[in-house]
Amino acid sequence: MPEPSPSRDLDLVTLAPGVDPWRSAFLVAPLVLIGTREPTGAVDLAPKHMVTPLGWGPYFGFVCTPRHATYRNIERTGEFTVSWPRPDQLLLSSLAASPRCEDESKPALGALPTFPATRVDGALLQGGYFFLECHRDRIIEGFGENHLVVGRIVATHVARDALRTEEGDGQDVIYNAPLLAYVAPGRWAKIDRTFSFPEPAGFRR
């Protein structure tokens, strides 16, 4: 007797080949601003959500395409910054995605307050809560038109109100310094309430 179809039993919808899987359901992701230096010397900040730590060591990665100035700037300079904005900076983060003018400038970036990085030639979003400064480690091709940009972290900064401590209550930190999440595609959330994860006895990372 044939096995029952999981699609019927679990009420699943199987997408047709070629349908974009990442637009078929809402998925939670970080939202960051990648900072790079333009050939003109201006700072570029670009929002990205396909981002992740790479292992437990000092590596960070994000997906980008060579069509974007962010990619080309990193390829040229070998460094970049990462800023995690707060929920009340959503509009500023959206402005960073504004299209470029004919001369390749992005006037909307003038509305974003920044402060200088300490270990790389770049800038970070003033008012954010978590920041990385990275040297380009490698660029991995082969994901369609996109590439994985890998950075080695050379400096990390945390806003004092967002800093985790052994003594503090994690929920208090998140309540006082809420997190901005990108709910792909096209939505966002303010996270100010969380719960302890039920780790099994003996669990180790």
BELURNOR-V297093 format. One record per residue. N is the residue number from 1. PHI is phi in radians with two decimals (NA if undefined). Layout:
BEGIN
n->{N,N}
phi->{PHI,PHI}
END
This chain:
BEGIN
n->{1,2,3,4,5,6,7,8,9,10,11,12,13,14,15,16,17,18,19,20,21,22,23,24,25,26,27,28,29,30,31,32,33,34,35,36,37,38,39,40,41,42,43,44,45,46,47,48,49,50,51,52,53,54,55,56,57,58,59,60,61,62,63,64,65,66,67,68,69,70,71,72,73,74,75,76,77,78,79,80,81,82,83,84,85,86,87,88,89,90,91,92,93,94,95,96,97,98,99,100,101,102,103,104,105,106,107,108,109,110,111,112,113,114,115,116,117,118,119,120,121,122,123,124,125,126,127,128,129,130,131,132,133,134,135,136,137,138,139,140,141,142,143,144,145,146,147,148,149,150,151,152,153,154,155,156,157,158,159,160,161,162,163,164,165,166,167,168,169,170,171,172,173,174,175,176,177,178,179,180,181,182,183,184,185,186,187,188,189,190,191,192,193,194,195,196,197,198,199,200,201,202,203,204,205}
phi->{NA,-1.14,-1.14,-1.11,-1.24,-1.07,-1.10,-1.34,-1.14,-1.77,0.97,-1.62,-1.99,-1.59,-1.29,-1.22,-0.95,1.62,-1.29,-1.11,-1.18,-1.39,-1.99,-1.67,-2.70,-1.43,-2.32,-1.50,-2.51,-1.21,-2.22,-2.26,-1.96,-1.55,-1.81,-2.41,-1.83,-1.30,-1.01,-1.36,1.71,-1.27,-1.54,-2.01,-2.13,-2.29,-1.27,-2.44,-2.16,-1.52,-2.32,-2.91,-1.12,-2.03,1.41,-1.64,-1.60,-1.49,-2.22,-2.36,-2.37,-2.59,-1.62,-2.66,-2.00,-1.05,-1.22,-1.60,-1.09,-0.95,-1.07,-1.14,-1.12,-1.17,-1.07,-1.40,-1.66,1.36,-2.73,-2.84,-2.08,-2.36,-2.14,-1.69,-1.33,-1.62,-0.97,-1.35,-1.88,-1.01,-1.09,-1.08,-1.12,-1.16,-1.04,-1.13,-1.61,-1.03,-1.16,-1.43,-1.36,-1.05,-1.53,1.29,-1.45,-2.21,-1.00,-1.07,-1.15,-1.11,-1.47,-1.62,-1.31,-2.32,-2.40,-1.25,-1.23,-1.84,-2.08,-2.29,-1.50,-2.93,-2.42,-2.19,-1.32,-1.12,1.65,-1.22,-2.15,-2.55,-2.49,-2.21,-2.07,-2.28,-1.69,-1.08,-1.64,-2.91,-2.18,-1.87,-1.61,1.91,-1.97,1.14,-1.39,-1.75,-2.18,-1.69,-1.63,-1.91,-2.00,-1.70,-1.26,-1.97,-2.77,-2.27,-2.29,-2.29,-1.07,-0.99,-1.28,-1.80,-1.30,-1.41,-2.31,-1.14,-1.45,-1.36,-1.55,-1.02,-1.13,-1.09,-1.08,-1.19,-1.13,-1.41,-2.33,-1.03,-1.76,-1.73,-2.06,-1.64,-1.81,-1.36,-1.66,1.39,-2.32,-2.55,-2.55,-1.78,-1.83,-2.24,-2.44,-2.41,-2.33,-1.10,-1.33,-1.36,-1.27,-1.21,-1.02,1.41,-1.15,-2.37,-1.28}
END
